[in-house]
Amino acid sequence: MLISLALILVLILFVTILAIENAAAVTISYGLGSVEVSLALVIVISVMVGGAMGMLAGITALIKTKKRTKKRQEEKERALLRAKEKEYAAKLIEACPPEPAPAPAPKVETEKS
């Protein structure tokens, strides 16, 4: 965490120096017209937009990873539950032996005419 904070501070310092050194006005043209702004402002806005896009990509990846981890954990829990159910069923079968099969009924002979 401390290293990340240090890297962010170094990046902010670098962008600030770059913006101060490039304070000249530039013309930005877009589809509907053009505007003249400071190059420093263009640099700062570009860095902010890039940072926001990077954060969005990171958050998206984090959410996907958490969902995948949760799904795997649920599958693991279901498999464990199935194993416990099978173990319980086996113990029940051992504890309760099956009843002996009833003796076959005697055949009754009928008279044929």
C-alpha positions as CSV (number, residue, x, y, z in Angstrom):
1,M,0.0,0.0,0.0
2,L,2.8,2.4,0.9
3,I,4.6,1.6,-2.4
4,S,1.4,2.3,-4.4
5,L,1.0,5.6,-2.6
6,A,4.6,6.6,-3.3
7,L,4.2,5.7,-7.0
8,I,1.0,7.8,-7.2
9,L,2.8,10.8,-5.6
10,V,5.7,10.4,-8.0
11,L,3.3,10.3,-11.0
12,I,1.5,13.4,-9.7
13,L,4.8,15.2,-9.3
14,F,5.8,14.2,-12.8
15,V,2.6,15.3,-14.4
16,T,2.7,18.7,-12.5
17,I,6.2,19.4,-13.7
18,L,5.3,18.4,-17.2
19,A,2.3,20.6,-17.2
20,I,4.2,23.6,-15.8
21,E,6.9,23.2,-18.4
22,N,4.3,23.0,-21.2
23,A,2.0,25.9,-20.4
24,A,1.7,27.1,-24.0
25,A,-1.7,27.4,-25.6
26,V,-2.8,24.7,-28.1
27,T,-5.8,24.4,-30.4
28,I,-7.8,21.3,-30.1
29,S,-10.1,20.4,-33.0
30,Y,-13.0,18.2,-32.8
31,G,-15.9,17.3,-35.0
32,L,-18.0,20.4,-34.3
33,G,-15.3,23.0,-34.0
34,S,-12.1,23.8,-32.2
35,V,-11.0,25.3,-28.9
36,E,-7.8,26.9,-27.7
37,V,-6.6,25.7,-24.2
38,S,-3.4,25.4,-22.2
39,L,-1.3,22.4,-23.0
40,A,-0.9,21.9,-19.2
41,L,-4.7,21.6,-18.9
42,V,-4.8,19.0,-21.8
43,I,-2.0,17.0,-20.1
44,V,-3.8,17.0,-16.7
45,I,-7.2,16.1,-18.1
46,S,-5.6,13.3,-20.2
47,V,-3.9,11.9,-17.2
48,M,-7.1,12.0,-15.1
49,V,-9.2,10.4,-17.9
50,G,-6.5,7.7,-18.3
51,G,-6.4,7.1,-14.5
52,A,-10.2,6.8,-14.4
53,M,-10.3,4.3,-17.2
54,G,-7.5,2.3,-15.5
55,M,-9.5,2.2,-12.3
56,L,-12.6,1.2,-14.1
57,A,-10.8,-1.7,-15.8
58,G,-9.3,-2.7,-12.4
59,I,-12.6,-2.6,-10.6
60,T,-14.3,-4.6,-13.4
61,A,-11.6,-7.3,-13.2
62,L,-11.9,-7.3,-9.4
63,I,-15.7,-7.8,-9.5
64,K,-15.3,-10.7,-12.0
65,T,-12.6,-12.3,-9.8
66,K,-14.8,-12.1,-6.7
67,K,-17.8,-13.6,-8.6
68,R,-15.6,-16.5,-9.9
69,T,-14.2,-17.1,-6.4
70,K,-17.7,-17.0,-4.8
71,K,-19.0,-19.5,-7.4
72,R,-16.1,-21.9,-6.8
73,Q,-16.6,-21.7,-3.1
74,E,-20.3,-22.5,-3.5
75,E,-19.4,-25.5,-5.7
76,K,-16.9,-26.7,-3.1
77,E,-19.5,-26.4,-0.4
78,R,-22.1,-28.3,-2.4
79,A,-19.6,-31.1,-3.2
80,L,-18.8,-31.3,0.5
81,L,-22.5,-31.5,1.4
82,R,-23.0,-34.2,-1.1
83,A,-20.1,-36.2,0.3
84,K,-21.5,-35.8,3.8
85,E,-25.0,-36.9,2.6
86,K,-23.4,-40.1,1.1
87,E,-21.5,-40.8,4.2
88,Y,-24.6,-40.4,6.3
89,A,-26.6,-42.7,4.0
90,A,-23.9,-45.3,4.2
91,K,-24.0,-45.2,8.0
92,L,-27.8,-45.5,8.0
93,I,-27.6,-48.6,5.8
94,E,-25.1,-50.2,8.1
95,A,-27.1,-49.3,11.2
96,C,-30.4,-50.7,9.8
97,P,-29.9,-54.0,8.1
98,P,-32.5,-54.8,5.5
99,E,-35.5,-56.9,6.6
100,P,-35.5,-60.6,5.5
101,A,-37.5,-61.2,2.4
102,P,-40.9,-62.8,3.2
103,A,-41.3,-66.5,2.5
104,P,-43.1,-67.2,-0.7
105,A,-46.8,-68.0,-0.4
106,P,-47.7,-71.6,-0.8
107,K,-49.2,-72.5,-4.2
108,V,-52.8,-73.5,-4.0
109,E,-53.8,-76.1,-6.5
110,T,-57.2,-75.7,-8.1
111,E,-59.2,-78.4,-9.6
112,K,-59.5,-78.5,-13.3
113,S,-62.7,-79.7,-14.9
